[in-house]
Amino acid sequence: MKTADSPGTLSVVATPIGNLEDITLRALRTFREADYVLCEDTRVTGKLLSHHGIKAKLKRYDAHASEGVHEAILTDLEAGKHIALCSDAGTPGVSDPGVKLIQRLRAQPHFSGKVGLGARIEAIPGPSALTAALSLSGIAGNQFTFLGFVPQKKGRQTFFAELGGHVQPVIFFESTHRILKTLEALSSVHGDAQVTMARELTKLFEEVVVGTPSELLSYLKTTPAKQKGEFVIMVTVGG
């Protein structure tokens, strides 16, 4: 049993990007052992844990978490608590909530791999939409540039204009609400680019399609059902 003098632990846990079976044994054990789980949406994480027969105390933690929430987490870690942090899908802090909390912990006085009164941060790695898409793409080589999500408003035009400056393939995420606008922008600026579009990875309707921006745009417009889901876009400009 932990005491107030025992080191607390923040476990940063990667969770499935679709298929609920894509989770490590270590992640499941961590959820069972944690004093509580910080999650982006308690309903999503609750469904995952229920699928694996795990009962855990869930607390909401998203990109809008207040200063008070951060202070409470730090206090719990200093008291020796074991806290698991996860997002709805993938790894917290990679185009997901979690960065602010990690920054706060690492900014604590005397931090040198530990937090507060000896607490520590550990990574529980797992599924990644980025590497899953790349593995299905057939893109040669081991170098690429990952740009996260496309800016929604400010910087969006510059984002697409600067893609031509990358020698290696560029990979980014896009949502169902903006995928058509993104393909339109790519068609306008980089019409000859080769685009690999992966959607609904690890889910029932997983699909990977390759073509020019205009070809993929036409494909989605003629099959509206294909516009749904989360997209990973891989772009090769200039051969």
C-alpha positions as CSV (number, residue, x, y, z in Angstrom):
1,M,0.0,0.0,0.0
2,K,1.2,3.5,-0.9
3,T,1.9,6.1,1.8
4,A,2.3,9.8,1.5
5,D,6.1,9.2,1.4
6,S,5.8,6.8,-1.6
7,P,6.6,8.2,-5.1
8,G,3.5,9.0,-7.1
9,T,3.4,8.1,-10.8
10,L,1.7,9.7,-13.9
11,S,1.3,7.0,-16.5
12,V,0.8,8.4,-20.0
13,V,-1.2,5.7,-21.7
14,A,-1.8,5.2,-25.4
15,T,-5.2,3.8,-26.2
16,P,-6.8,2.3,-29.4
17,I,-7.4,4.5,-32.4
18,G,-10.4,2.4,-33.4
19,N,-10.4,-1.3,-32.7
20,L,-10.8,-1.8,-28.9
21,E,-8.5,-4.9,-29.0
22,D,-5.5,-2.7,-30.0
23,I,-4.2,-2.1,-26.5
24,T,-1.2,-3.5,-24.7
25,L,-1.3,-5.8,-21.7
26,R,0.8,-3.2,-19.8
27,A,-1.9,-0.5,-20.6
28,L,-4.6,-2.7,-19.2
29,R,-2.6,-3.4,-16.1
30,T,-2.0,0.3,-15.6
31,F,-5.7,1.1,-15.8
32,R,-6.4,-1.6,-13.2
33,E,-3.7,-0.4,-10.8
34,A,-4.2,3.4,-11.1
35,D,-5.9,5.3,-8.3
36,Y,-7.8,7.1,-11.0
37,V,-7.8,7.7,-14.7
38,L,-7.7,11.2,-16.4
39,C,-9.5,11.0,-19.7
40,E,-10.6,13.3,-22.4
41,D,-14.1,11.9,-22.4
42,T,-15.2,9.6,-19.6
43,R,-17.8,8.0,-21.9
44,V,-15.2,7.0,-24.5
45,T,-12.7,5.7,-21.9
46,G,-15.5,4.0,-20.0
47,K,-16.5,2.0,-23.0
48,L,-12.9,0.9,-23.6
49,L,-12.4,-0.2,-19.9
50,S,-15.8,-1.9,-19.8
51,H,-14.9,-3.9,-23.0
52,H,-11.9,-5.2,-21.1
53,G,-13.7,-5.8,-17.8
54,I,-12.0,-3.1,-15.9
55,K,-13.6,-0.9,-13.3
56,A,-11.7,2.4,-12.6
57,K,-12.4,5.8,-11.2
58,L,-12.6,8.2,-14.2
59,K,-12.0,12.0,-14.1
60,R,-12.4,14.3,-17.0
61,Y,-9.2,16.0,-18.3
62,D,-9.3,17.8,-21.6
63,A,-7.6,20.7,-23.4
64,H,-9.8,23.1,-21.3
65,A,-8.7,21.9,-17.9
66,S,-8.5,24.7,-15.3
67,E,-5.5,25.8,-13.2
68,G,-7.3,24.2,-10.2
69,V,-7.5,20.8,-11.9
70,H,-3.7,20.9,-12.6
71,E,-3.0,21.9,-9.0
72,A,-5.2,19.0,-7.7
73,I,-3.4,16.5,-9.9
74,L,0.0,17.7,-8.8
75,T,-1.1,17.5,-5.2
76,D,-2.2,13.9,-5.7
77,L,1.1,12.9,-7.3
78,E,3.0,14.5,-4.4
79,A,0.8,12.4,-2.0
80,G,1.9,9.2,-3.7
81,K,-1.1,8.6,-6.1
82,H,-0.8,6.6,-9.3
83,I,-2.6,8.5,-12.0
84,A,-3.2,7.2,-15.6
85,L,-3.6,9.8,-18.3
86,C,-5.3,8.9,-21.6
87,S,-7.1,10.6,-24.5
88,D,-10.0,9.4,-26.6
89,A,-7.6,7.7,-29.0
90,G,-3.9,7.4,-29.5
91,T,-1.2,9.0,-27.3
92,P,-1.9,12.0,-25.0
93,G,0.1,15.0,-26.0
94,V,0.4,14.0,-29.7
95,S,-2.3,16.1,-31.3
96,D,-4.3,15.4,-28.1
97,P,-4.7,16.9,-24.6
98,G,-1.9,16.2,-22.2
99,V,0.9,18.6,-23.1
100,K,-0.1,21.2,-20.6
101,L,-0.1,18.7,-17.7
102,I,3.3,17.3,-18.7
103,Q,4.7,20.8,-19.0
104,R,3.4,21.7,-15.5
105,L,4.9,18.6,-13.9
106,R,8.3,19.2,-15.6
107,A,8.3,22.8,-14.5
108,Q,8.2,21.8,-10.8
109,P,11.3,22.8,-8.7
110,H,14.1,20.3,-8.6
111,F,12.7,18.3,-11.5
112,S,15.3,15.8,-12.8
113,G,13.3,13.0,-14.2
114,K,11.0,13.1,-11.1
115,V,8.1,15.3,-10.1
116,G,7.4,17.0,-6.8
117,L,8.2,14.7,-3.9
118,G,9.8,12.0,-6.1
119,A,6.8,11.3,-8.4
120,R,7.7,10.2,-11.9
121,I,6.2,10.2,-15.4
122,E,6.2,7.1,-17.5
123,A,5.1,6.3,-21.0
124,I,2.8,3.4,-21.8
125,P,3.2,3.3,-25.6
126,G,0.7,1.8,-28.0
127,P,-1.4,2.5,-31.2
128,S,-0.6,5.4,-33.5
129,A,-2.6,6.6,-36.4
130,L,0.5,8.1,-37.9
131,T,2.6,4.8,-38.1
132,A,-0.5,2.7,-38.9
133,A,-1.2,4.9,-42.0
134,L,2.4,4.9,-43.0
135,S,2.6,1.1,-42.8
136,L,-0.3,0.8,-45.3
137,S,0.8,3.5,-47.7
138,G,3.6,1.9,-49.6
139,I,5.6,5.1,-49.4
140,A,9.3,4.2,-49.6
141,G,12.0,5.4,-47.3
142,N,12.2,6.1,-43.6
143,Q,11.9,9.9,-43.5
144,F,8.8,12.0,-43.4
145,T,7.5,15.2,-41.9
146,F,4.5,15.1,-39.5
147,L,2.5,18.3,-39.2
148,G,-0.3,17.3,-36.9
149,F,-3.8,18.8,-37.7
150,V,-4.2,21.3,-40.5
151,P,-4.9,24.8,-39.1
152,Q,-8.6,25.5,-39.1
153,K,-8.4,29.2,-39.9
154,K,-5.3,31.3,-39.3
155,G,-2.3,29.9,-41.2
156,R,-4.3,27.5,-43.3
157,Q,-3.3,29.0,-46.7
158,T,0.3,29.2,-45.6
159,F,0.2,25.6,-44.5
160,F,-0.7,24.3,-48.0
161,A,1.7,26.7,-49.8
162,E,4.7,25.5,-47.8
163,L,4.1,21.8,-48.4
164,G,6.2,22.2,-51.6
165,G,9.2,23.0,-49.5
166,H,9.4,19.5,-48.1
167,V,11.6,17.0,-49.9
168,Q,10.3,14.0,-47.9
169,P,6.6,13.0,-47.7
170,V,4.4,15.1,-45.5
171,I,1.8,13.5,-43.2
172,F,-1.0,15.4,-41.4
173,F,-4.4,14.8,-39.9
174,E,-7.8,16.1,-41.0
175,S,-11.4,15.8,-39.8
176,T,-14.5,14.8,-41.6
177,H,-15.7,18.4,-41.5
178,R,-12.8,19.8,-43.5
179,I,-11.5,17.0,-45.6
180,L,-13.2,18.4,-48.8
181,K,-11.7,21.9,-48.3
182,T,-8.3,20.4,-47.7
183,L,-8.4,18.4,-50.9
184,E,-9.6,21.5,-52.8
185,A,-6.7,23.4,-51.4
186,L,-4.2,20.7,-52.3
187,S,-5.6,20.5,-55.8
188,S,-5.2,24.2,-56.2
189,V,-1.7,24.5,-55.0
190,H,-0.2,21.1,-55.6
191,G,-2.4,19.5,-58.3
192,D,0.2,16.9,-59.4
193,A,1.0,15.7,-55.9
194,Q,0.5,12.1,-55.0
195,V,-1.8,11.8,-52.1
196,T,-2.5,8.8,-49.9
197,M,-5.6,9.1,-47.9
198,A,-6.3,6.7,-45.0
199,R,-9.6,6.9,-43.1
200,E,-11.2,5.0,-40.2
201,L,-8.0,3.1,-39.4
202,T,-8.4,-0.2,-37.5
203,K,-12.2,0.3,-37.7
204,L,-14.8,-1.7,-39.7
205,F,-14.7,0.7,-42.8
206,E,-10.9,1.1,-42.9
207,E,-9.8,2.4,-46.3
208,V,-6.6,3.6,-48.0
209,V,-6.9,5.4,-51.4
210,V,-4.1,6.9,-53.5
211,G,-4.4,9.5,-56.2
212,T,-4.0,13.2,-57.1
213,P,-5.9,15.7,-54.9
214,S,-8.6,16.2,-57.6
215,E,-9.0,12.4,-58.0
216,L,-9.6,11.9,-54.3
217,L,-11.8,15.0,-54.2
218,S,-14.0,13.5,-56.9
219,Y,-14.0,10.2,-55.2
220,L,-15.3,11.6,-51.9
221,K,-17.9,13.9,-53.6
222,T,-19.4,10.9,-55.6
223,T,-19.5,8.7,-52.5
224,P,-20.5,11.0,-49.6
225,A,-20.5,8.2,-47.1
226,K,-16.7,8.1,-47.5
227,Q,-16.4,11.6,-46.2
228,K,-17.1,10.4,-42.6
229,G,-14.3,9.5,-40.2
230,E,-10.9,10.7,-39.2
231,F,-8.3,11.1,-42.0
232,V,-4.6,10.7,-42.2
233,I,-3.3,12.4,-45.3
234,M,0.2,11.6,-46.8
235,V,1.4,14.0,-49.5
236,T,4.4,13.6,-51.8
237,V,5.1,16.8,-53.8
238,G,7.4,16.8,-56.9
239,G,7.9,13.2,-57.5
